Structure formats: structure tokens, C-alpha cells
Amino acid sequence: MSDKMLKLGIPAGSLQEATIELFRNSGYNISVEKRSYFPSIDDDEIECMLIRAQEMARYVANGVLDAGLTGHDWIVETGADVIEIAELIFSKVSRRPVRWVLCVPESSPVQTVKDLEGKTIATEAVGLTKAYLAKHGVTANVEFSWGATEVKPPKLADAIVEVTETGSSLRANKLRIVDEILQSTTRFIVNKDAYADAWKKEKIDDIVLMLKASLNAESKTGLMMNVPKDKLDAALAILPALDAPTVMPLANSEEYDVMTVVDKKAVRALVPELKKAGACGIVEFQVKKIID
């Protein structure tokens, strides 16, 4: 056991599995035992703790944790004094930002936030909602919602402020979006004092480097192929790359080995074009990490 330790918060709940998968893809194996809030990790210098994303920023700010992952929305909501050192665009469903939106029933006469003057709004993000209303000069009753917020209107609230990723739950509950309040992505946050410690800073920076490298590689794939010398210029002309393709002459041959990294979505159109340009022995391979 190392005498140095980094206390790392892993978001419990909806982001938990996506976060553990991201760490796994980045080279850190985290396992969670049932009913335990202290996951194990294959790094003796890291101590993990499961914390709700809503509370993460507060615990990082006060030094209970050195670092953690949480949404930008909860940093704004709590007003926590932390350092956001990296944006990590991933979530439980997609790789899109989540949105906090103001919603009303489809049949509601409300068309803008101004129409909610004196009305009741239910939400989990009370601070965020109050700040939004103040910005628009609207006074309304903002109630904290303990869950199932989508079912509150119209009997328990006139409107809600809720987070959505795909909008499916809102549509299922016959809700209409009036306005978007905030877009949020996951952030890697650190305690200011912890980041001032040279050892912890290096440890944190190393972790973030690997997490970002894994995310960078998600939309990419590798291609390698053999290209005859007289076809090389034609193949390179249609071949995108992160920087420039790697081109190496093959021993005792008039062919070149060409290797590059491209967008996954481009492969199905690119490979036939490369074949027509004279490339052969085309192989696609997985790219696990890309270091900027």
C-alpha cells in the first residue's frame, strides 16, 4: 500500500456505469461490491468513493475528496469553489450534453417563462431555476422535487425544470419544452489545495490524460494497407488522417505500407475508394487511445 493517496469521487447513480466503463477503457479497473460505497481500483495510490453527482462538487470543495467527476450543472447549482480541469463528454445514454429545460403540459397556455409569474415550478435544481427566473424578471414559487418530476404538472405544479438527454421521458409524459436553461457535460473537478500539491497534481493530470485519450479514440478507427508505388499519390490524395499518414516502404517490394487513423463513419465510403485507387490488403483495427 502506497503512503500517498488520492481520494477520488465516482458519481453514483445514472453516471456510475458509464464512468466505470470510461475508466476501464482508460486502463483503470474499478469494481463495485454490492452495498459498498468504496469501489476497489487496481491502483494502490487511488481511493475511490461513490458519491451522488449532485453532492460531488461540495465534497471536493471542502476537501473530503481530492477530485471527482460530476456534471457542470451541479457545480453551478451548488456554487462549489472547485477547479474544472477537464470536460469529459460522455453520459449514461449518448455522447451529447444533457439539457436542463423548462417544461409545461402540452395543453398548457404557457408560451414563455413570463407566463409563469406567480406560478409553481417543481425541480431538483432549485438554485439553477431561481437564477434563471431572476434573469428574466419572473417571480414564481420554486419547489424542490424529490423525483418523478415529470408527473408533477399540472396537478402538483404548473411547470417543471428537468434534465433531459433524449427527450423521450418528456414526450412520454406529454410535456412541452418552453425554454432551455443550461447545457451540461461531465467535468473532472479537483480541490484547490489538492491541485496545489505537486504529487496529487501529477497523479490527477495523468488520470485525466488517459480519460481524454480514451474519449478521443471513441469515434476513430485505424486503417492500414499496402499500396503500389505508382498508386501511392492517388491513395494519399483521398486518405484523411489525424496529421499525416504513416508511409513505409516494404522490403524487396515496389509497395508501401500505409497506416492512418480516420473517423469511423468515413470508413464505409473510404475503403471502396481506396480499393479503386489501387490499395490492397486493407485492414481496419481498433484504436483505444489517442493522445493529443
Disulfide bonds with the S-S distance in Angstrom:
none
